[in-house]
Amino acid sequence: MNSHIDIQTACSEPVPEEDDLRNWLHTTLQGRAPSPSPELCLRLVGEDEMAHLNQSYRGKQGPTNVLSFPADLPEGLGLALLGDIVICAPVVAREAAAQGKSLQAHWAHMAVHGALHLLGYDHIAAAEAAEMEALETAILATLGFPCPYPDTVSEEPVTP
C-alpha cells in the first residue's frame, strides 16, 4: 500500500515527528482502506481552531482531541481520498497527563482513532464502540503501545 498523507501543522505546541504520524496512519490504513493508495490530510491545531471546528460541525463548545471529516464523494468517482483528520495538540497533551499516559502513546491513539473514523468505524452504539476500541487496541499493540482503554478487556482478540 502506498498511502499519501498530507500533514499540516497549524499550532505552536510540540507535535510528533511527521514520520511517526505517517507510520501510525499507514499502519491503521494497511489492509483496511478501500484503495491501495489512500489519501488523507492530517491537520495539527491549537485550541482556538479546534473549538471553532467543534462548534461549527458538532455544535459543541470548546476544543476536543480529534475530529474526522470523511470525504463525501459520489460513488464511481474513483478517487482515493478518505478525508481529513484534525488533532488538537494542547488537548492531547492535557489528556495524556491527566490519564497518566505517555504523550507519544496518546498521540498515536488519536491518529489511529481519527483514521478509523475515516474508514467508517464509530463508537456511538455500544457494540460499535466495543469493535472500534478492540481494533484500536490491536493496532496500537502492533505499534508497540499499550491498550488505551485500561478498564476495558476484550473478550475476543481482534486481528490488527
N, C-alpha and C positions, 0 to 999 in steps of 0.2 A: 504494500500500500504506500502511496506517495501523497500524503496529505499536504495541503497548503494552508498554513496558519499565519495570518497577519496579526502581529502584536502591536498595539498602540499603548504607550504609557503616557497618561494624561494626569499624573499626580507627582508630588514631590516626595512622597513616602517611599521607604525601601520596598522593593518588589523582588521576586525571584529572578534568577537568570533566565533569559529567553530560551536557552537550550533545555532547561528544566521544564519550563512551561510547555514547550513543544513536545517533549518526551511524555509528560503526563497526558496531554491531549491526544497525541498519536496512539499511545497505549490504550486509551479509552475507545478511540475510534476503530482500532485494529479489529477487523472481523465483524464489526457492528454497523459501520457506515454503509449506506445504500450504494455508494460509489467507491471504486478503487482509488479515486483521487479526490477525497472530500475537501471542501474549502470552508474555513470559518474565520471570523475575526474575534480576537480577544482584546478587550479594552480594559486597562487598569486605571481606576479613577479614584478621586478623593470623595469626601463625604458630600460636598455640595452637588456635584454632578449625579452621584448615586441617589441622593434624596430627591432630586428633580425627576430622575427616571422612575423611581419607585412611586412617586406621587402621580406622575403622568400616565404610567402604564398599569399600575396596580391600585391606585387610589389610596396608597398608604403613606403616612407621614414618616419622614426620616430616612436615613440610609439603611440599606440591607447589605448582606455579604456578597451575594451573587444574583444576577438576573440573566436569564437566557431569552433570546429572541429568535425562535426558529424561523427560517426563511419560509415564506408562504408563496411558493412558486406554483404556477399552473402545471398540472400533470403533463408529461410528454415534452416538456421544455428541454430536458436533458442536461440541465446544469447541476454541478456537484455541490452547489452552495448549501451548507447546512444552516447558517445563520450567525448570530453574534452572541458573545458572552461578555458580560461586564462584571468585573470583580472590584470591590471597594477595599483598597489596601488598608486604611485605618481600621475599618470594621473587622477585617480578617485578623489584624494584629491584636485588637482588643479581645476578640473571641478566643484566640489561641491562648492568650494569657489567662483569661477567666476560666477556661476549660482545662488548663494545665497541659496543653498540647504543645508540641514544638511548632514554631511558626511555619517551617517548611512542610510539615505534615498537614497542617490546616490549609495552606495554600494548595497543596496537591489535592486535598479533598474538595476544595471549592472548584478547582479546574475540572476534576472528574465529574463532580455533581453537575456543573454547568453543561458539560459536553453530553452527559446522559440526557439532560432535558432536550438538547437539540436533536437527539436521536429518538425522542418520543416518550421517554420514561417520565413518570411523575410520582408524586407522593401525597396526593390528596386523599385517596381512599387507603384504608389500612393495608389491604392486600398489595396495592401498587407500591406503597411505602416500604413494605417488607421486601418486595422484589428489588426495588431500587437500592435500598440500604445494603442488601446482601451482595448485589453486584458491585456497588461502590467499595465495599469491604474487600471483595475478591480482587478487584483491580488494584486497589491501594496495596494489598498484600504482595502482588506481583511487582510493585514498585518499591517494596521494602518499607512500607509504612504500616503502623498498627491500625486496628479497627477504629474508625472514627466514632463508633457508637458503642462505647464500652458496656452500656447497660443492656444491650441487645445481643441475644445469642440466636444465631440462625440454626434452625432445626435441620436444614438440608444444605450441604455445601453447594455453592454456585461455581460453575466453571468460568473463570475470567475470560 
